[in-house]
Amino acid sequence: MGSSITPPHDKPFDVHERLLIFACDIVRTAQFLQRQGPIGRAVSYQILSAGVSTGANAEEGDGASSPDDFIAKMRIALREAKETSFRLRVCRRVGLLDATFDPLIDEAIQLTKILGKIVHTAIRNRDARRAQRLHITDPSA
């Protein structure tokens, strides 16, 4: 594939940049899978859709209209990342992808963990703000 996954020590800190690089690598992987027969072709569309959607939904999250909207969009990005990771691992296990794709699979797993932490933190912060508002507005508290 001529993997363009950035070596771990050179990975961008910005999650959106990492998701952009990931999406580009997913496009190249889908192109590779297209040449691997009918099953590779079928799974390439699924990987392409979920892999590119991960970054797109995270980008939408940045423009969210509320904390709940942000959480909803980031949850979608997380689901898409999990789906992409799973499908890539299946392709690797059945031999549609070889060891040259291991850095991409690793990046999918890492991005899933990062997005999971973003969702968890956003929920915790939202709930803390709600609790703070209830405490301030409730005179019996």
C-alpha positions as CSV (number, residue, x, y, z in Angstrom):
1,M,0.0,0.0,0.0
2,G,2.9,2.3,0.6
3,S,1.3,3.2,3.9
4,S,1.2,6.8,4.7
5,I,0.3,6.3,8.3
6,T,2.5,8.7,10.2
7,P,5.0,6.9,12.5
8,P,3.8,7.0,16.2
9,H,6.3,9.7,17.3
10,D,5.3,12.0,14.4
11,K,1.6,11.7,14.7
12,P,-0.3,15.0,14.8
13,F,-1.6,16.0,18.2
14,D,-4.8,17.4,16.7
15,V,-7.4,14.6,16.5
16,H,-9.0,16.2,13.4
17,E,-5.7,16.0,11.5
18,R,-5.2,12.4,12.6
19,L,-8.8,11.6,11.4
20,L,-8.1,13.3,8.0
21,I,-4.9,11.3,7.5
22,F,-6.8,8.2,8.6
23,A,-9.6,8.9,6.1
24,C,-7.0,9.3,3.3
25,D,-5.5,6.0,4.3
26,I,-8.9,4.4,4.3
27,V,-9.5,5.6,0.7
28,R,-6.2,4.0,-0.4
29,T,-7.1,0.8,1.5
30,A,-10.5,0.7,-0.2
31,Q,-8.8,1.1,-3.6
32,F,-6.5,-1.8,-2.7
33,L,-9.4,-4.0,-1.6
34,Q,-11.2,-3.3,-4.8
35,R,-8.5,-5.4,-6.5
36,Q,-8.8,-8.3,-4.1
37,G,-11.9,-10.0,-5.7
38,P,-15.6,-9.8,-5.1
39,I,-15.4,-10.1,-1.3
40,G,-12.7,-7.5,-1.0
41,R,-14.7,-5.2,-3.3
42,A,-17.9,-5.6,-1.2
43,V,-16.1,-4.9,2.1
44,S,-14.2,-2.0,0.6
45,Y,-17.4,0.0,0.3
46,Q,-18.2,-0.7,4.0
47,I,-14.8,0.3,5.2
48,L,-14.7,3.4,3.0
49,S,-18.1,4.6,4.2
50,A,-17.4,4.0,8.0
51,G,-13.8,5.1,7.8
52,V,-14.4,8.5,6.1
53,S,-17.6,9.1,8.2
54,T,-15.6,8.9,11.4
55,G,-13.7,12.1,10.6
56,A,-16.7,13.8,9.0
57,N,-18.8,13.3,12.1
58,A,-16.0,14.5,14.4
59,E,-15.8,17.7,12.3
60,E,-19.5,18.2,12.6
61,G,-19.2,17.8,16.3
62,D,-17.0,20.9,16.4
63,G,-19.9,22.9,15.0
64,A,-22.4,21.4,17.4
65,S,-25.1,23.7,18.7
66,S,-25.1,22.4,22.3
67,P,-23.2,19.9,24.5
68,D,-25.8,17.3,23.8
69,D,-25.4,17.8,20.0
70,F,-21.6,17.6,20.4
71,I,-21.9,14.3,22.3
72,A,-24.4,12.9,19.8
73,K,-22.1,13.6,16.8
74,M,-19.0,12.3,18.6
75,R,-20.9,9.1,19.6
76,I,-21.6,8.6,15.9
77,A,-17.9,9.2,15.1
78,L,-17.0,6.6,17.8
79,R,-19.5,4.0,16.4
80,E,-18.0,4.5,12.9
81,A,-14.5,4.2,14.2
82,K,-15.4,0.9,16.0
83,E,-17.0,-0.4,12.8
84,T,-14.0,0.5,10.7
85,S,-11.6,-1.1,13.2
86,F,-13.6,-4.3,13.2
87,R,-13.9,-4.6,9.5
88,L,-10.1,-3.9,9.0
89,R,-9.3,-6.6,11.6
90,V,-11.6,-9.0,9.8
91,C,-9.9,-8.3,6.5
92,R,-6.5,-8.8,8.1
93,R,-7.5,-12.1,9.7
94,V,-8.9,-13.6,6.5
95,G,-5.9,-12.4,4.4
96,L,-7.5,-9.6,2.4
97,L,-5.0,-7.3,4.1
98,D,-1.4,-8.2,4.9
99,A,1.0,-6.9,7.6
100,T,1.6,-3.7,5.7
101,F,-1.9,-2.6,6.9
102,D,-1.1,-3.3,10.6
103,P,-0.3,0.4,11.3
104,L,-3.7,1.4,9.8
105,I,-5.4,-1.1,12.0
106,D,-3.5,0.2,15.0
107,E,-4.4,3.7,14.2
108,A,-8.1,2.7,14.0
109,I,-7.9,1.2,17.4
110,Q,-6.1,4.3,18.8
111,L,-8.6,6.6,17.3
112,T,-11.5,4.6,18.8
113,K,-9.9,5.0,22.2
114,I,-9.4,8.7,21.7
115,L,-13.0,9.3,20.5
116,G,-14.3,7.1,23.4
117,K,-12.4,9.3,25.9
118,I,-13.7,12.5,24.2
119,V,-17.3,11.2,24.5
120,H,-16.7,10.2,28.1
121,T,-15.2,13.5,29.1
122,A,-17.9,15.5,27.3
123,I,-20.6,13.6,29.1
124,R,-18.9,14.0,32.5
125,N,-18.5,17.8,31.8
126,R,-22.1,18.2,30.7
127,D,-23.4,16.4,33.7
128,A,-21.2,18.4,36.1
129,R,-22.5,21.7,34.5
130,R,-26.0,20.5,34.9
131,A,-25.4,19.5,38.6
132,Q,-23.8,22.9,39.2
133,R,-26.8,24.7,37.7
134,L,-29.2,22.7,39.8
135,H,-27.2,23.4,42.9
136,I,-27.1,27.2,42.1
137,T,-30.8,27.4,41.2
138,D,-32.2,25.1,43.9
139,P,-32.5,27.2,47.1
140,S,-32.9,24.0,49.2
141,A,-29.5,22.7,48.2
